[in-house]
Amino acid sequence: MWQKLSQIWKIKELRNSILYILAMLVVFRFAAHIPIPGINVENLREFFSSNQLLGLLNLFSGGGMENFSVVMMGVAPYITASIIFQLLAMIVPKLEEMNKDEAGRHKISSWTRWATVPLAALQGYAMIQLLLRAPKPILENLNLFTYITTLLTITAGTVFLMWIGELITERKIGNGISLLIFAGIIVGIPKALQQIFINFSQDQLITLIVFAVVAVITVVGVVFISEGQRNIPVSYAKRIRGNRMYGGTNTHLPLRVNQAGVIPIIFAISVVLFPSMIAQFMVQAKTEFIVSIGTWVTNLFQNNLFYGVLYFLLVFAFTYFYTAVIFHPSQIAENLQKSGAFIPGIRPGKQTEEYLQNTISRITLTGALFLALIAILPLILQNLFNMDSMVVGGTSILIVVAVVIEIVKQIESQMEMREYDKL
């Protein structure tokens, strides 16, 4: 390990990229600790600890929501905008066509950034309304001017984090948005451990041991599923050019069990949070019927059974959805046919496409079930052991481990590229 770290440090471009990313994460953490004035922080944290959905939203903001910081909305509006355009790309033929070439993808990315601004303002307004209805006062001396400036600050904070995330992604060492969420989870672990040691009693010993064992098993499972793949055998036909024979080699096409990574869980959290946000607007309405619907939706999403089932189904569905977005059997089949390659026993072209589609659908089932179970793992353990919270939930462990694996792989690929350049 130390030899590998030494090699990374000796490569100037790689070293500068890592230092740049660390500097951006420091800027993010600094912004997450700049609070908006006029907030009762103690009442805010107590309100967050009593609400499961707000705890998930706090995960997106890297702890900024709990402090009511200038980046309190985190990257959630940007993720919501990404979901909207990816869904539209599957429905609208023009967007689907644009998504196939580089220029079109850049244009869709630009539209996603613009859509993030009104979504951040909308979610910021809903959050302020939610905090105004808290049992204990959180926002103090909130007049019209303070309201508008707070909303503008929250929106600007989201755009700032979106910019930082894209700067990190450009360095090609992990996804910037995932790294921001990763940093928010990591910084919260020491504080959670401190609380456990302070409040520790012998009655909790067995529960903590169970949690530790589950955490280790979860990490092993995440690594196993993330690294798991099915190798599809591929053969290249022999071709004669002049006096030489080319091809005739056998290789394989790796299909990962979890093609989508942590994206389905991030998407699912955004979708789960959105109805609750909209319900806050409905509760403030003057029409009694709309108010009753808003109250019903709010109470429904605070029901652990409903929330757990919905969260499970969303993660499961988004795993298949995002796999369909990034994995295109038709393109792979076409590329294999053009390069004179084929899957033994399968005809090139349409049959190869159908074979790849059926195969990826079957192996994605395992990945989707695993991700969905990991997502609701904290709820299951909390109900079994009557614990209000966990040090690190299943979602947090999944994001941390998956991001670390992605970073390691991208660093290794960059190191291998430089080795090829030397040759």
Secondary structure, 3 states (H helix, E strand, C coil): CHHHHHHHHHCHHHHHHHHHHHHHHHHHHHHHCCECCCECHHHHHHHHHCCHHHHHHHHHCCCCCCCCECCCCCCHHHHHHHHHHHHHHHHCHHHHHHCCCHHHHHHHHHHHHHHHHHHHHHHHHHHHHHHHCCCCCCECCCCHHHHHHHHHHHHHHHHHHHHHHHHHHHCCCCCHHHHHHHHHHHHHHHHHHHHHHHCCCHHHHHHHHHHHHHHHHHHHHHHHHHHCEEEEEEEECCEEECCEEECCCEEEEEEECCCCCCHHHHHHHHHHHHHHHHHHHHHCCCCHHHHHHHHHHHHHHCCHHHHHHHHHHHHHHHHHHHHHHHCCHHHHHHHHHHCCEECCCCCCCHHHHHHHHHHHHHHHHHHHHHHHHHHHHHHHHHHHHCCCCCCCCHHHHHHHHHHHHHHHHHHHHHHHHHHHHHC
